[in-house]
Amino acid sequence: MPDLKISELPAASSVADADLTPFVQTAPTPATRRATLSQLRRAVLADRGVDVRDFGALGNGTANDAPAIQAAINALGTAGGVVQFGPRTYRIASAITISSTSVRLQGAGFAEGGQPGEGTWLTVDQTGFTPFTFSGVAARGSVVRDMAFRQSHTAPQDAAWAPTNYDFLFRVTDCLGGVDFDNVMLSGINRGILVRNSGRTDFRRIRGQVFTTGIEIDEGYDTSRILNLHLWPFFSANNNVVRWQQANGDALVFRRCDGVFVDQAFVLGYRSMFRFTSSAAGYTQKFSIGQAYADFVRHGIWVEAAGTDGQIDAMTVQCEIFNAGGAPLPGSFGIYVNTNSSRVQVGSLRIDDAEDNPIRIEGHSNRLDIGALRCVNFNLRNNGAAAIHLANAATGVPNRVNLAGPPLLETANLGPVFNAGSNGSVGVQAPAGEAARPGLSLGQNDTGLFRPAAGVLAAATAGVERLRLTSGTATIGAASGAHGLEVTTPASAVNRPEILGAVTGSPSRVGWRALGSDANISAVMQAKGTGALIAQFPDNAAAGGNTRGANAVDWQMVRTLATQVASGPRTVINGGDSNTASGSSATISGGARNTASGVLSWTPGGSDASTRGIRGVGAWAAGLFSATGDAQAEEHVLRRQTTDATATRLTADNGAASPSNTVNLSNNSLLLVTLLVVARQAGGAAGAVNDSAVWEIKVGIKRGASAAATALVGGASITRIAFDAPAAAWAVDAAADTANGGLALTVTGEADKNINWVARGVAVQVG
């Protein structure tokens, strides 16, 4: 019997708990007793663990040993104990659950490698279930020790390779306390260990190759610990396999974790080594990482949950594509923060081979404190990428990086310390008043000099940039792009403006003037785009007026209404008081209370004149009776081309007659106009080019309460002053225009003659 295995004993056709077996006692007095099998099981199992082979596990790597393992666990009862596995390969094809007691799953160790071999190995080759689940308070205190695990992935290891989509190998849920993993090998595992609502979980001596997620912890309300982690291509070092991990795999994922501790950790070939994200329960606070080395990863630290807070003692990150001769991973950053309000401290940090930025911080209100920073081989696309990239924070507090000393930057294409165009800041701490090199904060961490880019010096106060100096530009007031003043200087001898002040007294003055070696220097004021040139800031009130029109020029400084400005596009008011230029391209030279409302209309000065919305008309006055324009002089220019003997109206824009392009009146007004009309043949089949005729017309016209009440005063005086013989048939006529309320000036040419007609009318109007 002592030399036989249990499996070698004769089979029993049926055995019950009530069956008897002899029990020999040798001291103090030899005796033989009878005991039932039930009594013996309780006595033996109270003092020792169970072996899965006693419950039918074969350990041949083929049969499903999960039911036997579950039976061994169940046999321990609520007292718990040790489940021994022994040095064999066990296949797991159905779920195993530990929920009613604490259990130690004890293996016999293993030989490091990717395939089952010496020691205890458990293999999984089917999806759709969780192989091991620890759940409930009774399961806390359980341990998994000295065993290796492997999953089967049969897809060809080519460019399209992806792992088989297995669930987590272990789920530890709602234990409210620790479940320990010690000396465990995870070889070719898709997802390793998920811990949720189970604090104090300890991981020691975890090694292997996990493709998608190594260890993930959520709702860790008490400190978890990870010590001696080593993830390396044990299962497969095929380029396609490892590069899939680099695009998709996260070694350690922390969601809501309070005070997680990690030390002596190494991972190779992952998208991220440490990924700090969130869940409905929250985010990670006060994490502590001792020594960490991330090799062939896109991100050593990836923070994507707002409010994440913690510290790292020493970390090395290398961002190469696996087995690609040093080429960087696209989009790689050693530390990547793409969230808000995170705080991370790093004692010593080295980042190698980042494609662009070794450190990249997006969002706002983030802070990174680094004791010693070394960046080797960054800006590898030679696109000016900075060692530290800080997003421009449109809201919240600008991002901040504090360095205890100057960073060590080693790369063939040196980029700046941090990027331009950001309201974030990078400060190198130094004693107050010391400015030996760019990048110093003087007195405090948000006030002093810093270096936003190579060859650039800037100054900040209270965390906001106020001055920036480059080789040819100085900006004052804020960061470049948001500053109040910019001065640009050519590289050679320059013509320049001088800003002048003066002592108080008479005359009171300040200003600027052009200086330089040239005898004559032009002075330029240039708006941007369609902006206007104006003398006062618009305020939508009488003091500053309304917004000016596109490309307008408005030097008027006195008005009684906010609308009295150069409001039309391309309009001009050169000065004066309470003038309004609203018609497109209208001009007022000065004066008071004049209105240029017609397109291309104008007033030379005077007061209380109005162009009344008529195109191209000039109007001037010296005052009014009761309404603007009721005592003024005007000038009109009309034109048209005729090609036949049809009577045709002359208008200001060569188009059909309307109130805005003819000689029109205001209601209840009288107009006397003298018109000079010239006609010249410009082409056509008949006659000759340059045949001409000229007329003078004098006509009075009045208008009542509406356009229909428009009539000539007497008749029109029309004099043909001179003409060439071929132009004898050409004619002009003047009549009342009762449709538009003004003068209808009509011309008649000849067939097959292209004749250009122009009329200038000088008028006086009374209302």
C-alpha positions in Angstrom: 0.0 0.0 0.0 2.7 2.7 0.8 4.4 2.0 -2.5 1.2 2.2 -4.6 -0.5 5.3 -6.1 -4.1 5.7 -5.3 -4.8 5.2 -9.0 -3.1 1.8 -8.9 -5.4 0.3 -6.2 -8.2 -2.0 -7.2 -11.4 -0.3 -8.3 -14.4 -0.4 -6.0 -17.7 -0.9 -7.7 -19.5 1.3 -5.2 -18.4 3.0 -2.0 -20.5 4.9 0.5 -19.6 7.1 3.4 -21.0 4.5 5.8 -18.6 1.8 4.6 -16.1 0.6 7.3 -12.4 0.4 7.1 -9.9 -0.8 9.8 -8.0 1.9 11.7 -4.8 0.7 13.5 -3.6 2.4 16.7 0.0 1.4 17.7 0.5 3.4 20.9 0.2 3.6 23.8 -1.6 0.3 23.5 -1.9 -1.5 20.1 -5.5 -1.6 18.9 -7.6 -2.0 15.8 -10.7 0.1 15.5 -13.4 0.5 12.9 -14.2 3.9 11.2 -16.5 4.9 8.4 -15.1 6.6 5.2 -16.9 9.8 6.2 -15.1 9.9 9.6 -11.8 9.3 8.0 -12.3 12.1 5.3 -13.2 14.6 8.0 -10.2 13.7 10.1 -7.7 13.7 7.2 -8.9 16.8 5.4 -9.0 18.8 8.6 -5.2 18.6 8.6 -4.1 18.5 5.0 -5.0 19.7 1.6 -6.3 17.8 -1.4 -4.7 16.7 -4.6 -6.7 17.2 -7.8 -5.7 13.8 -9.0 -7.6 12.2 -6.1 -10.7 13.7 -7.6 -10.2 12.4 -11.1 -7.8 15.0 -12.7 -5.6 13.2 -15.3 -3.1 16.0 -16.0 -2.4 14.7 -19.5 -3.1 18.0 -21.3 -6.0 16.5 -23.2 -8.9 15.7 -20.9 -10.9 18.5 -19.3 -9.7 18.5 -15.7 -11.8 21.5 -14.6 -14.6 19.4 -13.0 -12.1 17.4 -11.0 -10.4 20.6 -9.8 -13.7 22.1 -8.9 -14.5 18.9 -6.9 -11.2 19.1 -5.0 -12.0 22.7 -4.1 -15.5 21.8 -3.0 -14.2 19.0 -0.9 -12.3 21.4 1.3 -15.6 22.8 2.5 -15.9 26.1 4.4 -12.6 25.4 6.3 -10.6 26.0 3.1 -7.1 24.7 2.5 -4.6 23.8 -0.2 -5.4 22.3 -3.6 -2.2 20.5 -4.8 -1.7 20.2 -8.6 1.6 18.5 -9.0 4.0 18.7 -12.0 1.6 17.9 -14.8 -0.3 19.7 -17.6 -4.0 20.2 -16.9 -6.5 21.2 -19.5 -9.3 23.7 -18.5 -12.4 23.6 -20.7 -15.0 24.8 -18.2 -15.4 27.4 -15.5 -13.9 27.0 -12.0 -15.3 29.1 -9.1 -14.0 29.8 -5.6 -16.7 31.6 -3.6 -17.3 29.8 -0.3 -13.9 29.6 1.2 -10.3 30.7 0.9 -8.2 28.3 -1.2 -4.6 28.1 -2.1 -4.1 26.7 -5.6 -0.6 25.3 -5.2 1.5 24.2 -8.2 4.9 22.6 -8.4 6.6 25.5 -10.1 7.4 25.6 -13.8 10.2 26.1 -16.3 10.1 29.5 -17.9 9.0 29.3 -21.6 6.2 29.6 -24.0 5.1 25.9 -24.0 4.0 23.5 -21.2 6.9 21.6 -19.9 8.4 20.9 -16.5 6.3 21.8 -13.5 2.6 22.7 -13.3 0.9 24.0 -16.4 -2.8 24.8 -17.0 -3.9 25.2 -20.6 -7.1 26.7 -22.1 -8.1 26.2 -25.7 -11.8 27.2 -25.7 -13.5 30.6 -25.5 -16.8 31.7 -24.0 -16.1 31.2 -20.3 -13.9 32.5 -17.5 -11.5 29.7 -16.4 -11.1 30.9 -12.8 -13.3 33.2 -10.7 -12.8 34.3 -7.1 -16.0 35.9 -5.8 -17.5 37.0 -2.5 -16.1 37.8 0.9 -15.4 34.2 1.8 -12.9 33.8 -1.0 -10.5 36.6 0.2 -7.2 35.3 1.4 -7.0 32.9 -1.5 -3.7 32.3 -3.3 -2.5 31.2 -6.7 1.1 30.1 -6.5 3.9 28.4 -8.4 2.1 27.5 -11.7 2.0 28.5 -15.3 -1.0 29.1 -17.7 -1.2 29.0 -21.4 -3.9 29.7 -24.0 -4.0 28.3 -27.6 -3.7 30.8 -30.5 -3.7 29.0 -33.8 -4.1 31.9 -36.3 -1.1 32.1 -38.7 1.4 34.6 -37.4 1.2 36.9 -40.4 0.4 40.6 -40.9 -3.3 39.9 -40.1 -2.6 38.0 -36.9 -4.7 38.7 -33.8 -5.1 36.7 -30.6 -8.0 34.4 -30.0 -10.6 36.4 -28.1 -10.5 34.6 -24.7 -12.1 36.2 -21.6 -9.9 37.1 -18.6 -8.1 34.0 -17.3 -8.8 35.2 -13.7 -11.7 37.3 -12.4 -11.5 38.4 -8.8 -14.7 40.2 -8.0 -16.4 41.5 -4.8 -14.0 39.8 -2.4 -13.5 43.1 -0.5 -10.1 41.8 0.4 -6.9 40.3 -1.0 -6.4 37.4 -3.4 -2.7 36.9 -4.0 -0.9 35.7 -7.1 2.7 34.5 -6.5 5.2 33.1 -9.0 2.7 32.8 -11.8 3.5 32.4 -15.6 1.0 33.8 -18.1 2.2 32.5 -21.5 0.2 33.5 -24.6 -2.7 34.8 -22.5 -5.2 37.2 -24.2 -6.4 38.8 -21.0 -4.8 38.0 -17.7 -6.2 39.0 -14.4 -9.2 41.3 -13.7 -9.7 42.5 -10.1 -12.8 44.4 -9.2 -14.0 45.5 -5.7 -11.3 43.4 -4.1 -8.7 45.6 -2.4 -5.3 44.4 -0.9 -4.7 42.2 -3.9 -1.0 41.3 -4.2 0.9 40.2 -7.3 4.5 38.9 -6.9 6.8 37.4 -9.5 4.3 37.7 -12.4 5.9 36.9 -15.8 4.8 36.0 -19.3 3.3 37.4 -22.5 -0.2 38.8 -22.3 -1.6 40.2 -25.6 -4.5 42.6 -24.8 -4.6 43.2 -21.0 -2.1 42.0 -18.4 -3.6 43.1 -15.1 -6.7 45.4 -14.7 -7.9 46.7 -11.4 -11.1 48.6 -10.7 -12.8 49.6 -7.4 -9.6 48.9 -5.6 -10.5 50.8 -2.4 -7.6 49.4 -0.4 -4.0 49.3 -1.6 -3.0 46.7 -4.1 0.6 45.8 -4.8 2.4 44.6 -7.9 6.1 43.5 -7.4 8.5 41.9 -9.9 6.4 42.0 -13.1 8.2 40.8 -16.2 6.2 40.7 -19.5 8.3 39.5 -22.4 7.8 37.5 -25.6 7.9 34.1 -23.9 5.1 32.7 -26.1 6.2 34.2 -29.5 8.7 36.8 -30.6 7.2 36.9 -34.1 7.2 40.5 -35.4 3.5 40.4 -36.3 2.6 39.1 -32.8 4.6 41.7 -30.9 3.6 44.5 -33.2 -0.1 43.6 -32.7 0.6 44.1 -28.9 2.3 47.4 -29.6 -0.9 48.6 -31.3 -3.5 47.1 -29.0 -2.0 45.8 -25.7 -2.0 47.4 -22.3 0.2 45.8 -19.7 -1.4 47.3 -16.6 -4.8 49.1 -16.5 -5.9 51.1 -13.5 -9.4 52.4 -13.3 -10.6 53.4 -9.7 -7.6 52.5 -7.6 -6.7 54.0 -4.3 -2.9 54.0 -3.6 -1.8 51.1 -5.8 1.9 50.3 -5.4 4.1 49.0 -8.3 7.8 48.2 -8.1 10.5 46.5 -10.2 8.3 46.2 -13.3 9.5 45.5 -16.9 7.3 45.1 -20.0 8.3 44.7 -23.7 6.1 45.3 -26.7 2.9 47.1 -25.6 0.7 50.0 -26.5 1.1 51.2 -22.9 2.8 50.0 -19.8 0.7 51.9 -17.3 -2.7 53.0 -18.5 -4.7 55.2 -16.1 -8.3 55.3 -17.2 -11.7 55.4 -15.4 -14.9 53.6 -14.7 -18.3 54.5 -13.2 -16.6 54.1 -9.8 -14.0 56.9 -10.5 -10.3 57.2 -11.3 -6.9 56.4 -9.7 -5.4 58.6 -7.0 -2.1 58.4 -5.1 -0.5 55.7 -7.2 3.1 54.9 -6.4 5.5 53.4 -9.0 9.1 52.5 -7.9 11.3 51.3 -10.7 9.8 50.7 -14.2 11.2 50.0 -17.6 8.9 50.0 -20.7 10.6 48.7 -23.8 9.2 48.9 -27.4 6.0 50.6 -26.2 4.0 53.5 -27.6 3.4 55.0 -24.2 5.1 54.3 -20.9 2.5 56.3 -19.0 -0.9 56.9 -20.5 -3.3 59.1 -18.5 -6.8 59.5 -19.9 -8.8 59.9 -16.7 -9.3 63.4 -15.3 -8.0 63.9 -11.8 -5.4 61.1 -11.9 -2.7 61.7 -9.3 0.4 59.8 -8.3 4.2 59.5 -8.4 7.0 57.6 -10.0 10.5 57.1 -8.6 12.4 56.1 -11.7 11.3 55.1 -15.2 12.8 54.3 -18.6 10.7 54.3 -21.8 11.8 53.2 -25.2 9.3 53.8 -28.1 10.7 51.8 -31.1 8.8 49.5 -33.4 9.8 46.0 -32.4 12.7 44.6 -34.4 12.6 47.5 -37.0 16.1 48.8 -36.7 15.3 51.7 -34.3 12.3 53.1 -36.2 9.9 54.9 -33.8 6.3 53.8 -33.2 4.0 56.2 -35.0 2.2 58.4 -32.5 4.5 57.4 -29.7 5.0 59.6 -26.6 6.8 58.3 -23.5 4.3 60.1 -21.2 1.0 60.9 -22.8 -1.7 62.8 -20.9 -4.9 63.4 -22.9 -7.2 64.5 -20.1 -7.6 67.4 -17.6 -6.5 68.1 -14.0 -4.0 65.3 -13.6 -1.0 65.5 -11.3 2.1 63.3 -11.8 5.5 63.5 -10.1 8.5 61.7 -11.6 11.9 61.5 -9.8 14.1 60.4 -12.7 12.8 59.9 -16.3 14.5 58.7 -19.5 12.6 58.5 -22.8 14.2 57.2 -26.0 13.1 57.1 -29.6 9.8 59.0 -29.4 8.5 59.8 -32.9 7.8 63.5 -32.1 7.4 64.4 -28.4 8.8 62.4 -25.5 6.2 64.1 -23.3 2.8 65.2 -24.6 0.1 66.8 -22.5 -3.3 67.6 -23.9 -6.4 69.2 -22.2 -6.0 71.7 -19.4 -5.1 72.1 -15.7 -2.5 69.2 -15.9 0.8 69.4 -14.0 3.9 67.2 -14.3 6.9 67.5 -11.9 10.1 65.9 -13.0 13.3 65.7 -11.0 15.7 64.7 -13.8 14.7 64.4 -17.5 16.7 62.9 -20.3 15.3 62.6 -23.8 17.2 60.6 -26.4 16.3 60.6 -30.1 13.1 62.6 -30.4 11.8 64.8 -33.2 12.7 61.9 -35.5 10.6 63.3 -38.3 12.5 66.5 -38.1 9.3 68.5 -38.0 10.3 70.8 -35.1 8.7 68.6 -32.4 9.4 69.7 -28.9 10.7 67.5 -26.1 7.6 68.6 -24.1 4.4 69.4 -26.0 1.8 71.3 -24.0 -1.7 71.9 -25.5 -2.9 75.5 -25.6 -5.7 75.4 -22.9 -8.7 77.3 -24.2 -10.4 76.8 -20.8 -9.2 75.9 -17.3 -5.7 76.4 -16.0 -2.8 76.3 -18.5 -0.8 73.1 -18.4 2.5 73.2 -16.5 5.7 71.1 -16.4 8.2 71.8 -13.6 11.8 70.6 -14.0 14.2 70.4 -11.1 17.1 71.1 -13.5 17.8 71.7 -17.2 16.7 68.7 -19.3 19.3 66.6 -21.1 18.3 66.5 -24.8 20.2 64.2 -27.1 19.0 63.9 -30.7 20.3 64.5 -34.2 17.5 66.9 -35.0 17.2 68.9 -31.9 13.7 70.3 -31.2 12.8 73.0 -28.7 12.3 72.3 -25.0 8.5 72.8 -25.5 6.3 73.9 -28.3 5.4 77.4 -29.3 1.8 78.6 -29.6 0.8 77.3 -26.1 -0.3 79.1 -23.0 1.3 76.2 -21.0 4.7 76.6 -19.4 7.8 74.7 -18.6 9.8 76.0 -15.7 13.3 75.0 -14.4 13.4 75.8 -10.8 16.3 78.1 -9.7 17.1 80.6 -6.8 15.3 83.9 -6.9 17.0 86.5 -9.1 19.1 84.0 -11.1 18.8 84.1 -14.9 21.9 82.2 -16.1 20.1 80.4 -18.8 16.7 80.3 -20.6 14.1 78.2 -18.9 14.4 79.6 -15.4 11.5 80.6 -13.1 12.6 83.4 -10.9 11.3 83.5 -7.4 8.3 81.1 -8.0 7.3 78.5 -10.5 4.9 80.7 -12.5 6.8 83.9 -12.8 10.1 84.4 -14.6 12.0 83.6 -17.8 11.5 80.5 -19.9 12.4 79.0 -23.2 9.3 78.1 -25.3 11.4 77.1 -28.4 15.0 77.0 -29.6 16.4 80.5 -29.9 13.3 82.0 -28.1 13.2 83.7 -24.8 10.0 84.6 -23.0 8.8 86.0 -19.7 5.7 85.1 -17.7 3.9 86.6 -14.6 1.4 84.6 -12.6 1.6 81.7 -15.0 0.7 83.8 -18.1 3.2 84.7 -20.9 3.7 88.5 -21.2 6.8 88.8 -23.4 8.4 86.8 -26.1 11.6 87.6 -28.0 12.8 85.8 -31.2 15.6 86.7 -33.6 13.3 89.2 -35.5 10.2 89.6 -33.5 9.1 90.8 -30.0 5.5 90.2 -28.8 4.1 91.8 -25.7 1.0 91.1 -23.7 0.4 87.4 -24.0 1.6 84.2 -25.8 2.3 84.5 -29.5 -1.0 84.6 -31.3 -2.9 86.1 -28.4 -0.6 89.0 -27.7 -1.4 92.7 -27.7 1.6 94.1 -29.5 4.1 92.7 -32.0 7.3 94.3 -33.3 9.1 92.8 -36.2 12.6 93.8 -37.2 14.5 92.9 -40.4 18.0 91.4 -40.1 19.7 94.5 -41.6 19.7 98.2 -40.9 16.1 99.3 -40.5 13.7 102.1 -40.9 11.6 102.1 -37.8 8.8 103.9 -35.8 9.6 105.9 -32.7 7.0 106.2 -30.1 7.1 109.6 -28.4 5.9 110.7 -25.0 5.9 114.2 -23.5 5.9 115.8 -20.1 2.6 117.1 -18.8 1.7 120.7 -19.7 1.1 122.5 -22.9 1.0 121.3 -25.5 -0.2 117.9 -24.3 0.8 115.2 -26.8 2.0 111.7 -27.4 2.7 110.0 -30.8 5.0 108.2 -33.1 7.1 109.1 -36.1 9.2 107.4 -38.7 13.0 107.2 -38.1 15.9 105.7 -40.1 18.7 106.4 -42.4 16.5 107.0 -45.5 15.7 110.6 -46.3 12.0 109.8 -47.0 10.1 107.0 -45.2 6.5 106.1 -45.7 4.4 105.4 -42.7 1.8 102.6 -43.0 -1.3 101.6 -41.1 -2.7 98.3 -42.4 -5.8 96.5 -41.3 -6.1 92.7 -41.6 -8.5 91.1 -44.2 -11.6 93.3 -44.5 -11.0 95.2 -41.3 -11.5 99.0 -41.2 -9.1 101.8 -40.3 -10.8 103.9 -37.6 -9.9 106.6 -35.1 -12.0 105.2 -32.2 -12.9 101.8 -30.7 -16.6 101.0 -31.7 -18.8 100.7 -28.6 -22.3 100.7 -30.2 -22.8 104.1 -28.5 -22.3 107.7 -29.5 -18.8 107.8 -28.1 -17.3 105.1 -30.3 -20.1 104.4 -32.8 -21.2 101.2 -34.3 -19.0 98.7 -36.2 -17.6 100.1 -39.4 -18.0 98.5 -42.8 -15.6 96.2 -44.5 -12.4 98.0 -45.6 -13.9 101.3 -44.4 -11.8 104.3 -43.3 -13.3 106.4 -40.5 -11.4 109.2 -38.9 -14.4 111.0 -37.5 -14.2 111.5 -33.8 -17.4 113.3 -32.9 -21.0 112.0 -33.3 -24.4 112.3 -31.6 -25.7 108.8 -32.7 -24.0 105.5 -32.8 -25.1 105.1 -36.5 -23.1 108.1 -37.6 -20.1 106.2 -38.9 -18.6 104.8 -42.1 -20.9 101.8 -42.0 -21.0 100.8 -45.7 -18.3 98.6 -47.3 -15.2 100.6 -48.5 -16.7 103.9 -47.3 -14.7 106.9 -46.1 -15.3 109.7 -43.6 -12.2 111.9 -43.4 -13.4 113.8 -40.4 -16.0 116.3 -39.2 -19.0 115.8 -36.9 -22.0 113.4 -37.0 -21.6 112.4 -40.6 -22.9 109.1 -42.0 -21.5 107.1 -44.9 -23.7 104.1 -45.5 -23.7 103.6 -49.3 -21.1 101.2 -50.7 -17.9 103.1 -51.5 -19.4 106.4 -50.5 -17.1 109.3 -49.3 -17.6 112.3 -46.9 -14.6 114.6 -46.7 -15.8 116.4 -43.6 -18.3 118.9 -42.4 -21.2 118.1 -40.1 -24.4 116.0 -40.3 -23.9 115.0 -43.9 -25.2 111.7 -45.2 -23.8 109.7 -48.2 -26.3 106.9 -48.6 -26.0 106.2 -52.3 -23.5 103.8 -53.9 -20.3 105.8 -54.9 -22.0 109.0 -53.6 -20.0 111.8 -52.0 -20.1 115.1 -50.1 -17.2 117.4 -50.0 -18.0 119.0 -46.7 -20.5 121.7 -45.5 -23.4 120.6 -43.4 -26.8 118.9 -43.6 -26.4 117.5 -47.2 -27.8 114.2 -48.3 -27.2 112.1 -51.4 -30.6 110.5 -50.9 -29.5 107.0 -51.9 -28.7 108.0 -55.5 -25.7 106.4 -57.1 -22.6 108.6 -57.8 -24.3 111.9 -56.8 -22.4 114.6 -55.0 -24.2 116.8 -52.5 -23.2 119.8 -50.4 -25.0 122.4 -48.3 -24.4 125.0 -45.7 -27.3 124.2 -43.5 -31.0 123.3 -43.7 -34.5 124.6 -43.3 -36.1 121.7 -41.4 -34.7 118.5 -42.9 -31.3 117.2 -44.2 -31.0 118.0 -47.9 -33.7 120.6 -48.2 -31.3 123.4 -49.1 -28.4 121.9 -51.1 -26.5 121.7 -54.3 -25.9 118.5 -56.3 -24.0 117.0 -59.1 -25.0 114.0 -61.2 -23.2 112.0 -64.0 -25.4 109.9 -66.3 -24.5 107.6 -69.2 -25.8 105.1 -71.8 -24.9 103.6 -75.1 -27.4 103.4 -77.9 -27.2 101.2 -81.1 -30.4 102.2 -82.8 -33.0 105.1 -83.1 -35.0 104.0 -80.0 -35.4 106.7 -77.3 -33.3 105.6 -74.2 -33.0 106.9 -70.6 -29.6 108.0 -69.3 -28.8 106.6 -65.8 -25.9 106.6 -63.4 -25.1 102.9 -63.8 -26.0 102.5 -67.5 -29.0 100.3 -66.5 -32.8 100.6 -66.3 -34.1 103.7 -64.6 -34.8 103.5 -60.9 -35.0 106.0 -57.9 -31.3 105.2 -57.1 -29.7 105.9 -60.5 -31.5 109.0 -62.0 -31.9 112.7 -61.1 -34.6 112.3 -58.4 -36.1 114.6 -55.9 -37.4 114.4 -52.3 -41.1 114.7 -51.7 -42.3 118.2 -51.6 -39.2 119.7 -53.2 -38.0 121.8 -56.2 -34.9 121.1 -58.3 -33.2 123.3 -61.0 -30.7 121.4 -63.0 -28.3 122.4 -65.8 -27.2 119.5 -67.9 -24.3 119.3 -70.3 -24.8 116.3 -72.7 -22.2 114.9 -75.0 -22.6 112.2 -77.6 -19.8 110.4 -79.6 -20.0 107.5 -82.0 -17.8 104.7 -80.9 -18.5 102.1 -83.6 -21.2 100.5 -85.8 -21.8 99.7 -89.4 -23.1 103.2 -90.4 -21.5 106.6 -90.0 -17.9 107.1 -88.8 -16.2 106.8 -85.4 -15.8 110.1 -83.6 -18.9 111.8 -85.1 -20.2 114.0 -82.2 -22.9 116.3 -80.9 -23.3 118.4 -77.7 -26.3 120.0 -75.9 -27.1 122.2 -73.0 -30.3 121.6 -71.1 -31.9 123.8 -68.4 -34.9 122.5 -66.6 -36.9 123.1 -63.4 -38.8 120.1 -61.9 -40.9 119.8 -58.8 -42.3 116.9 -56.8 -45.3 116.8 -54.6 -46.2 114.3 -51.9 -45.3 111.3 -54.0 -43.4 110.3 -57.2 -46.7 110.5 -59.2 -46.9 114.2 -58.4 -43.8 115.1 -60.4 -43.9 117.7 -63.1 -41.7 120.1 -65.0 -41.9 123.8 -64.1 -42.8 125.3 -67.5 -40.8 123.5 -70.2 -37.3 122.4 -70.6 -34.8 124.6 -72.4 -32.8 122.3 -74.7 -30.0 123.8 -76.9 -28.0 121.8 -79.4 -24.7 123.7 -79.2 -22.8 121.9 -82.0 -22.9 118.7 -84.1 -21.2 116.9 -87.0 -23.3 116.6 -90.0 -23.7 112.8 -89.7 -25.1 113.4 -86.2 -27.9 115.7 -87.3 -30.6 113.2 -86.4 -29.4 112.6 -82.9 -31.7 114.1 -80.2 -32.1 114.6 -76.5 -35.3 115.3 -74.4 -36.2 116.1 -70.8 -39.5 115.2 -69.1 -41.0 114.4 -65.7 -40.5 110.8 -64.5 -43.7 110.1 -62.5 -42.7 106.5 -61.8 -39.5 107.3 -60.0 -40.2 110.9 -59.0 -37.5 112.9 -60.9 -36.2 113.9 -64.3 -36.3 111.6 -67.3 -33.4 112.5 -69.6 -33.9 110.6 -72.9 -31.6 110.3 -75.9 -32.2 109.0 -79.4 -29.4 107.8 -81.7 -29.4 106.1 -85.1 -29.6 102.6 -86.4 -26.2 100.8 -86.9 -24.4 103.4 -84.8 -22.9 102.7 -81.4 -23.2 106.0 -79.7 -21.9 106.7 -76.1 -23.9 109.4 -74.2 -22.7 111.2 -71.1 -24.6 113.9 -69.1 -23.3 116.0 -66.3 -26.0 117.7 -64.2 -25.4 120.5 -61.8 -28.5 121.2 -59.6 -29.8 123.1 -56.7 -32.7 121.7 -54.6 -35.0 123.3 -52.1 -37.5 121.5 -49.9 
